Amino acid sequence: MFELTSYIKQKNQIIDASLEKMLRDSNSSKTLFKAMKYSLMAGGKRIRPVLCLAACEAVGGVPEDALTAACALEMIHTYSLIHDDLPAMDDDELRRGKPTCHIAFDEATAVLAGDALLTLAFEVLSSEYFGDGNQAAQWLQVIRLISVAAGYQGMIQGQMLDIASEGLKLSADDLETMHRLKTGALIEASLACGALLGGADGRQKALLSNYACKIGLAFQVADDILNVEGNPELMGKAVGSDSQRKKSTYPSVLGVQAAREFSKKLVQEALQALETFDKQADPLRGIAKYIIERKR
C-alpha cells in the first residue's frame, strides 16, 4: 500500500543531496554562499520538485531523469520566497521556522542570494546533455517551460498583482487569476517538466496539466486558510498577516467554510484527471489529498 510520508521523505533526501552537491562547487563569496544555502536548505515541503519527480514516474519515466529540473524548480521557488519576505514586499521575519534571509543576514545580501539562486537554476538546467542533440532539445523545452512560469507571464506577474491588490476587494475570478499566476504557474511547470522528461504522450500531458491546474489553486486556497487558523509553531511563520495587509484571500472573499469546500472540490477534480493512470500515479494522488490536509 502506498504511503505518502515515506515517499516524500525518500524523495526529499534525494533532492537535498543533489542540491547540496550543486551548491558545493560554488566559488562565490562566503557570505553570499551562506545566505543561499541558509534559505535553500532550510527545510520546506519540497512540493514542486517532488511533483516533478512524481509526474515523471507517473508516465513511466525514471524519476532521476528529472532530478536536475526538480532541483532547479526548488531553487527558483526559494529565490521567490527570499524576495517575497523582503521589507519592500511582505516584510516577513519568519520562514520555515527560521529568521528570513534578510533578517539572518541583511537586505542587500538577501536580494543577491535570491538573484544567485535564480541564475544558478538556469546554470544547472543548461548544463544537461551538451553532447546529445535530442536530449539537448528536450532540456531546451524544459528551460522555456520554467522561464515562462517563473517570469513576467507567470509567477512574477502574480506577485505584482498581489502587491497591487492590497487594500482592494477582489472578485473570486480576479483572485483565481492572481493565484494561478503567483502559485499555480510554477506548480504547473513542475508537472509539465516531469511529464516531458518522463516521455509522456499528448494525452498524458493534457491530463497532468489539468491535475496541476487544480492542485495549484487548491494549494493557495489551503495556504489562505492556514493564514487564518493555522498554528504558527507548525507552520514556521506568522499567521494573520493577510488580514493585517488587507489582502483579498479565499476566506475573506468566500468565507472559511466555503473556501474549504472549494479546495476539496479542486482536489476531487484533480483526482479525476488521474483516473486513467495506474498505480505509478499514486504519489500524485497522495499529494493532491495532502495539499488540503496539511498543517503547514
C-alpha positions, -999 to +999 in steps of 0.1 A: +000+000+000+013+034-009+025+056+020+029+093+011+050+103+041+077+077+033+076+086-004+081+124+003+109+117+028+127+095+003+124+120-025+134+149-002+166+131+007+175+126-029+166+162-037+185+176-007+216+156-016+215+169-051+210+205-040+240+202-016+261+189-045+251+217-068+260+243-042+292+227-031+312+238-061+304+275-057+333+299-058+311+328-046+319+349-015+314+332+018+286+355+029+266+351-003+271+313-003+260+310+033+228+331+026+220+309-005+225+277+015+207+291+046+175+296+026+177+267+002+185+241+028+161+254+055+137+225+051+104+232+035+079+209+019+097+205-015+063+201-031+074+214-065+104+192-070+086+162-056+057+168-081+082+170-109+097+136-100+063+121-094+050+133-128+080+117-145+073+084-126+035+086-134+041+084-171+066+056-169+098+075-168+128+072-144+124+099-117+161+105-116+160+118-152+140+148-139+162+154-109+180+184-123+147+201-133+133+193-098+163+210-081+161+240-104+124+244-096+133+244-058+160+270-063+135+293-082+109+287-055+133+295-027+145+327-045+109+338-048+104+333-010+135+352-002+123+382-023+087+379-011+099+382+025+118+414+019+107+447+035+097+460+001+073+430-004+057+412+025+082+422+052+082+389+070+106+379+097+100+341+098+102+315+071+103+277+075+107+282+113+138+304+109+145+341+106+140+352+070+171+357+049+172+395+052+169+391+090+196+364+093+219+384+070+209+418+057+186+431+030+212+435+003+226+400+008+191+386+007+184+403-027+217+389-041+211+354-026+177+353-044+192+365-076+220+340-073+196+311-068+175+321-098+206+322-121+220+290-106+188+273-115+193+281-152+230+273-150+223+237-139+194+233-164+216+244-193+244+221-182+224+190-191+234+168-221+256+191-242+266+161-264+232+147-272+211+167-297+178+150-289+181+154-252+195+189-255+164+199-274+143+184-247+161+203-220+156+235-240+119+229-238+122+224-200+141+257-197+114+275-217+086+260-196+103+271-164+112+305-177+076+313-187+062+300-154+087+320-133+087+352-153+065+382-161+038+360-177+037+337-146+049+339-110+063+375-111+031+388-127+011+371-100+033+387-073+028+421-089-010+416-089-008+406-053+010+438-043-013+459-064-044+444-049-036+451-012-065+470+003-088+462-026-117+438-026-111+413-054-138+392-071-134+354-069-124+354-106-097+380-101-084+362-071-082+330-091-064+347-119-038+361-095-031+328-077-030+308-109+000+330-118+016+335-084+013+300-071-001+278-098+023+286-127+054+271-111+034+241-099+021+236-134+057+238-148+068+212-123+043+187-136+049+196-172+087+192-169+084+159-152+059+146-178+081+158-206+113+142-192+094+110-185+083+107-221+046+115-217+023+114-247+000+142-256-030+128-237-009+123-206+005+158-208-030+172-211-044+152-181-014+162-159-018+198-169-054+197-157-043+180-125-016+207-120-041+235-126-064+222-099-038+214-072-020+247-078-051+266-070-060+242-041-026+248-026-032+285-025-067+281-010-052+259+017-025+285+023-051+312+027-070+291+052-038+283+072-031+320+074-064+324+092-064+294+115-031+277+112-006+270+141+024+293+138+046+268+155+038+241+130+038+264+100+071+281+109+058+315+101+033+340+114-005+338+108-029+366+103-006+386+080-030+385+051-057+403+072-032+428+085-022+437+050-058+438+039-052+412+012-081+395-006-079+358+001-103+329-004-115+330+033-121+368+030-139+365-003-158+332+001-157+327+039-136+300+056-161+271+052-168+279+016-131+282+009-125+248+025-153+232+003-138+249-028-104+234-020-120+199-016-137+203-050-105+212-067-087+182-053-115+159-064-113+173-099-075+168-098-080+132-088-105+127-117-078+138-141-057+109-129-083+082-133-068+066-164-033+064-148-022+033-130-006+029-095+025+047-106+004+079-102-004+071-066+022+097-054+003+124-073-030+112-058-015+113-024+000+148-028-034+161-040-050+150-008-021+162+013-023+197+000-056+204+018-049+182+048-015+197+057-010+218+088+019+239+074 
